[in-house]
Amino acid sequence: METRIGIIPLPVYVLLVAIVGYFTAVGKLPADISMVMAVMALFGFTCGELGKHIPVLRHLGAAAIFATFIPSFFVYRHWLPRDVVRTVTEFTKTSNFLYLFIAAIIVGSIFGMDRRVLIRGFLKIFIPMTIGSILAAVVGTAVGAGLGLGARHTFFFIVIPVMAGGVGEGAIPLSTGYAQIMHQGQSDLFAQVLPPVMFGSLTAILFSGALNFLGKKFPQWTGRGRLQPEGDDELGPLQGGSTDRVDVGHIAAAGITAISLYLVGLVCFRAWGWPAAVVMLFVAVGVKLARAVSPQLQEGAYVVYRFFATAVTYPLLFAIGVALTPWDKLLDAFAVRNLVTIVATVATMTATGFFVGKWIKLYPIDMAIVNSCRCGQGGTGDVAILTASDRMALMPFAQVATRIGGGLTVILGLLAYAKMR
């Protein structure tokens, strides 16, 4: 029972294979939450475990890449049972399970942070993010133009989508805006901007995995999930506090607190259109800075954070691969000129985070990983990037980079496109 595939004990793993195989064979796979969780855990941890044992690639985030993109490829090739695809897709799209995961990670990590480091980190990250966005736009456009793609096409249909913040918050509003400006169909323009989003996210995952490997070689360059070296006299759980004797009641209280803060964000989204995850993030920061969180609740929140990071990440990545990562759109980016332009954009963004982060006295590797999230596939990309780099504690900063940075990119990109028509 102590030999495990991911977190699943080997005898239980064999049992799950038999059970899922049986229901798939008879064509009656139940859609209840217990079966969906079992299927996601079985496939997610299998793919993740494969990635962890691939030489060289395992140091580049192969576990996260395999857990996300192997299922996507299998769906494209029709190699996954139809019942599995249908059940997982319906659950993922109707339950918004991704946002429960993000809520637990954000609230848990924020409540466990040192307050002074938290506020300084939020203020400082905008410097490398802004500089990185400008340089990535310039370098990406120059590379695309040099390869014959044309500066205008490169900037608006490759570089801007890469930094737009994903699909729902980036590619969709971007293509809708382009369609209104050009008086064309939105679906055709969406098909053009989606491939750079997908491949940009994959590139960011690879870079973050490489940065994690670099951090093991040069530990002085990384805070292992912290952005700043200095702290104050408060030692939160993420900085080494003990959680060995946390009461179950505190864990439950932290869980419902995380859910409640997300629902506050959802109310703001319905009322004013503000991104729910960003509202939740800033509310959690405000609660933390106001000292409104007891030490027991902070420790409970950290246990919730650790549970989701350990037990839910790979099942969630599998679900993302099945339901939200179309393999054919990724293939559309596989023209050499597009690939080089996308890689140059992401590399510039990531490298700027490293060097500017070092200049303003942030841990350069951790800041580079946050900057790479600017090129991720929204919340799903943040999960994959931070999993590949083993830096899930950076989720609050990643959300700022993705949501706020992506939103500003879409707005400024549409304004510039309208001016140049």
C-alpha positions in Angstrom: 0.0 0.0 0.0 3.0 2.3 0.3 4.0 1.8 -3.3 2.0 4.5 -5.1 1.1 5.9 -8.5 1.0 9.6 -7.6 -1.0 9.4 -4.4 -2.9 6.2 -5.2 -1.6 3.0 -3.4 -0.8 0.3 -6.0 -3.5 -2.2 -4.9 -6.1 0.6 -5.0 -4.7 1.7 -8.4 -5.2 -1.9 -9.8 -8.7 -2.0 -8.3 -9.6 1.4 -10.0 -8.3 0.1 -13.4 -10.5 -2.9 -13.1 -13.6 -0.9 -12.0 -13.3 1.8 -14.6 -12.5 -0.8 -17.2 -15.6 -2.8 -16.3 -18.0 0.2 -16.5 -16.3 1.3 -19.8 -16.7 -2.1 -21.3 -20.4 -2.4 -20.5 -20.9 1.2 -21.8 -22.5 2.5 -18.6 -19.9 4.7 -16.9 -21.8 6.5 -14.1 -21.6 10.3 -14.1 -21.7 10.8 -10.4 -19.0 12.7 -8.6 -17.3 9.6 -7.1 -16.8 7.9 -10.4 -15.6 11.2 -12.1 -13.1 11.7 -9.3 -11.9 8.2 -9.6 -11.5 8.5 -13.4 -9.7 11.8 -13.2 -7.3 10.6 -10.4 -6.6 7.3 -12.3 -5.7 8.9 -15.6 -4.2 12.1 -14.2 -1.7 10.5 -11.9 -0.9 7.8 -14.5 0.1 10.6 -17.0 1.9 12.5 -14.3 3.9 9.5 -13.2 4.9 8.8 -16.8 6.3 12.3 -17.1 8.2 12.0 -13.9 10.2 9.1 -15.3 11.2 10.4 -18.7 14.9 11.2 -18.7 15.8 14.9 -19.2 12.2 15.9 -19.9 11.2 15.2 -16.3 13.3 18.2 -15.4 11.4 20.4 -17.8 7.9 19.9 -16.4 7.1 16.7 -18.3 4.7 15.5 -15.5 2.4 18.6 -16.0 2.8 18.4 -19.8 2.0 14.7 -20.0 -1.0 15.1 -17.6 -2.4 17.9 -19.8 -1.4 17.2 -23.4 -1.5 13.3 -23.6 -5.2 13.3 -22.8 -5.8 16.1 -25.3 -4.0 14.0 -28.0 -5.9 10.9 -27.0 -9.2 12.7 -27.4 -8.1 14.0 -30.8 -7.2 10.4 -31.9 -10.3 8.9 -30.3 -8.2 6.7 -28.1 -10.0 7.5 -24.9 -13.3 5.7 -24.3 -16.2 7.9 -25.4 -17.9 7.5 -22.0 -14.8 8.8 -20.2 -14.5 11.8 -22.5 -18.2 12.7 -22.2 -18.3 12.3 -18.4 -15.1 14.2 -17.7 -16.0 17.0 -20.1 -19.5 17.5 -18.7 -18.2 17.5 -15.1 -15.4 20.0 -15.9 -17.6 22.4 -17.8 -20.7 22.3 -15.6 -19.0 22.2 -12.1 -16.3 24.9 -12.7 -14.1 22.7 -10.6 -11.0 24.7 -11.8 -12.2 27.7 -9.8 -12.6 25.7 -6.6 -9.0 24.6 -7.0 -7.8 28.2 -7.7 -9.8 29.5 -4.7 -8.2 26.9 -2.3 -4.7 27.6 -3.7 -5.0 31.4 -3.6 -6.6 31.8 -0.2 -4.4 29.1 1.4 -1.2 30.6 0.0 -2.1 34.2 0.8 -3.2 33.4 4.4 0.1 31.6 4.9 2.3 34.4 3.7 4.3 37.0 5.6 2.2 40.2 5.4 5.1 42.5 4.6 6.4 40.2 1.9 2.9 39.9 0.5 2.3 43.6 0.0 5.8 44.3 -1.3 5.5 41.4 -3.7 2.3 42.7 -5.1 3.7 46.2 -5.6 7.0 45.0 -7.1 5.8 42.4 -9.6 4.2 45.1 -11.8 7.7 46.4 -12.7 9.0 43.2 -14.4 5.6 42.5 -15.8 5.3 45.8 -17.5 8.9 45.8 -18.8 8.5 42.2 -19.9 5.3 42.9 -21.8 6.9 45.8 -23.7 10.1 43.9 -24.6 8.2 40.7 -25.5 6.0 42.7 -27.8 8.9 44.4 -29.5 11.1 41.2 -29.8 8.2 39.0 -30.8 7.0 41.4 -33.5 10.6 41.9 -34.8 11.2 38.2 -35.0 7.9 37.6 -36.8 8.5 40.4 -39.2 12.0 39.2 -39.9 10.7 35.8 -40.8 8.3 37.2 -43.3 5.0 37.1 -41.3 4.6 40.9 -41.4 4.9 43.2 -38.4 1.1 44.0 -38.2 0.0 40.3 -38.5 2.7 39.2 -36.0 1.8 41.8 -33.4 -2.0 41.4 -33.5 -2.4 37.7 -34.3 0.5 36.1 -32.6 2.2 38.3 -29.9 -1.0 39.9 -28.5 -2.8 36.5 -28.2 0.2 34.9 -26.5 0.0 37.6 -23.7 -3.8 38.0 -23.7 -4.4 35.8 -20.6 -5.9 32.6 -22.0 -9.0 31.6 -23.9 -12.0 32.8 -22.0 -10.4 36.1 -20.8 -8.1 36.5 -23.8 -8.8 34.8 -27.2 -12.6 35.1 -27.1 -12.8 38.9 -26.3 -9.9 39.6 -28.6 -11.4 37.8 -31.5 -14.8 39.3 -30.8 -13.2 42.8 -30.8 -11.3 42.1 -34.0 -14.5 40.8 -35.7 -16.4 44.0 -34.8 -13.6 46.2 -36.1 -13.1 44.3 -39.3 -16.8 43.4 -39.8 -15.9 39.7 -40.2 -17.1 36.5 -38.6 -15.8 35.9 -35.0 -15.3 32.2 -35.5 -12.7 32.7 -38.3 -10.7 35.2 -36.2 -10.9 33.0 -33.1 -9.4 30.1 -35.1 -6.4 32.4 -35.9 -5.7 33.7 -32.3 -6.3 30.4 -30.4 -3.2 28.4 -31.6 -0.7 31.0 -30.3 -2.5 31.0 -27.0 -2.2 27.2 -26.8 1.4 26.9 -27.9 2.5 29.9 -25.9 1.1 28.2 -22.8 3.0 25.0 -23.7 6.2 27.0 -24.2 5.8 28.7 -20.8 5.3 25.3 -19.1 8.6 24.1 -20.6 10.4 27.2 -19.5 9.1 27.0 -16.0 10.2 23.4 -15.7 13.6 24.4 -16.9 13.7 27.3 -14.3 12.8 24.8 -11.6 15.8 22.6 -12.6 17.9 25.8 -12.6 16.8 26.6 -9.1 18.0 23.2 -7.9 21.5 24.0 -9.3 21.5 27.6 -8.0 19.4 27.6 -4.8 20.5 31.2 -4.0 18.3 32.4 -7.0 15.0 31.0 -5.8 12.7 31.3 -2.8 10.9 28.1 -3.7 7.6 29.9 -3.9 8.5 33.1 -2.2 9.3 36.3 -4.2 11.4 38.2 -1.6 14.2 37.1 0.7 13.3 39.3 3.7 10.4 38.8 6.1 9.2 40.0 9.5 8.7 38.4 12.8 5.5 36.5 11.7 6.4 33.1 10.3 3.5 31.8 8.3 3.0 28.1 7.5 4.4 28.6 4.0 7.6 29.8 5.5 8.1 26.8 7.7 5.4 26.9 10.4 4.1 23.6 11.7 0.7 22.2 10.8 1.1 18.9 12.6 -1.7 19.6 15.1 -4.2 21.6 13.1 -7.8 20.8 14.2 -10.1 19.4 11.6 -12.6 22.2 12.4 -10.0 24.9 11.4 -9.4 23.1 8.1 -13.1 23.0 7.4 -13.4 26.6 8.3 -10.6 27.6 6.0 -12.2 25.6 3.2 -15.6 27.4 3.5 -13.8 30.7 3.8 -12.0 30.1 0.5 -15.3 29.2 -1.2 -17.0 32.3 0.3 -14.3 34.6 -0.9 -14.7 33.2 -4.4 -18.5 33.7 -4.2 -17.8 37.3 -3.3 -15.8 37.5 -6.5 -18.6 35.8 -8.4 -21.1 38.4 -7.2 -18.8 41.2 -8.4 -18.5 39.5 -11.7 -22.3 39.2 -12.1 -22.8 42.8 -11.0 -20.0 44.7 -12.6 -18.1 42.2 -14.9 -15.0 42.2 -12.7 -13.0 38.9 -12.9 -14.1 36.7 -9.9 -10.6 35.3 -9.3 -9.0 38.8 -9.2 -11.7 40.1 -6.8 -11.2 37.0 -4.6 -7.5 37.5 -4.6 -7.6 41.2 -3.5 -10.3 40.4 -0.8 -8.1 37.7 0.6 -5.1 40.1 0.6 -7.2 42.7 2.4 -8.4 40.2 5.0 -4.8 39.1 5.6 -3.4 42.6 5.8 -6.2 43.6 8.2 -5.1 40.8 10.6 -8.6 39.4 10.4 -7.3 35.8 10.1 -6.5 33.9 13.3 -3.3 31.8 13.4 -5.4 28.7 13.6 -7.4 29.6 10.4 -4.1 30.4 8.6 -2.8 27.0 9.5 -6.1 25.4 8.4 -5.9 27.3 5.1 -2.4 26.0 4.5 -3.6 22.4 5.0 -6.3 23.1 2.4 -3.7 24.5 0.1 -1.4 21.5 0.5 -4.3 19.0 0.0 -5.4 20.6 -3.3 -1.8 21.0 -4.5 -1.0 17.4 -3.7 -4.2 15.5 -4.4 -6.1 17.5 -7.0 -3.5 19.0 -9.4 -2.9 16.1 -11.7 -6.6 15.0 -11.9 -7.5 18.6 -12.7 -4.8 18.8 -15.4 -6.2 15.6 -17.0 -9.7 17.2 -17.0 -8.2 20.3 -18.6 -6.6 18.2 -21.3 -9.8 16.4 -22.1 -12.3 19.2 -21.9 -10.4 22.5 -22.5 -7.3 21.8 -24.6 -8.2 21.0 -28.3 -5.2 19.2 -29.8 -6.0 20.4 -33.3 -5.7 24.0 -32.3 -2.3 23.3 -30.9 -1.3 21.7 -34.2 -2.3 24.9 -36.1 0.6 26.7 -34.5 3.1 24.2 -35.8 4.4 26.3 -38.6 8.1 27.0 -38.1 7.8 30.8 -38.4 4.9 30.8 -35.9 6.8 28.6 -33.5 9.9 30.7 -33.5 7.9 33.9 -33.0 5.9 32.4 -30.1 9.1 31.0 -28.4 10.9 34.4 -28.8 7.9 36.2 -27.2 7.7 33.8 -24.2 11.5 33.7 -23.8 11.7 37.5 -23.7 8.9 37.7 -21.1 10.5 35.1 -18.9 14.1 36.4 -19.2 12.9 39.9 -18.4 11.2 38.6 -15.2 14.5 36.9 -14.2 16.8 39.9 -14.8 14.5 42.7 -13.7 13.4 40.6 -10.7 17.0 40.2 -9.7 17.6 44.0 -10.2 14.7 44.9 -7.8 15.8 42.3 -5.2 13.2 39.6 -5.9 14.1 36.0 -6.3 14.9 35.9 -10.0 13.7 32.4 -10.8 10.4 32.8 -9.0 9.8 36.2 -10.7 10.6 34.7 -14.1 8.0 32.0 -13.4 5.4 34.6 -12.5 6.2 36.5 -15.7 5.9 33.3 -17.8 2.3 33.0 -16.5 1.6 36.2 -18.6 1.9 33.8 -21.6 -0.2 31.0 -20.1 -3.6 29.7 -21.0 -5.5 31.6 -18.3 -6.2 29.8 -15.0 -5.6 26.4 -16.6 -2.2 27.6 -17.8 -1.3 29.0 -14.4 -2.0 25.6 -12.8 0.2 23.7 -15.4 3.0 26.3 -15.3 3.2 26.3 -11.5 2.9 22.5 -11.3 5.8 22.1 -13.8 7.9 24.5 -11.7 6.8 23.1 -8.3 5.8 26.7 -7.2 2.1 26.5 -6.6 2.5 29.0 -3.7 3.0 31.7 -6.5 -0.6 31.3 -7.6 -1.8 34.7 -6.3 1.0 36.5 -8.2 0.3 34.3 -11.3 -3.3 35.3 -11.2 -2.4 39.0 -11.2 -0.1 38.4 -14.1 -2.7 36.5 -16.1 -5.9 38.3 -15.3 -4.8 41.9 -14.9 -1.9 41.7 -17.4 -4.0 39.8 -19.9 -7.0 42.1 -19.5 -4.9 45.2 -20.1 -3.2 43.5 -23.1 -6.6 42.8 -24.7 -7.9 46.3 -24.1 -4.7 48.0 -25.4 -4.5 45.6 -28.3 -8.0 46.3 -29.5 -7.5 50.1 -29.2 -4.3 49.9 -31.2 -6.0 47.7 -33.8 -8.9 50.1 -34.2 -6.5 53.0 -34.7 -4.5 51.2 -37.4 -7.6 50.2 -39.4 
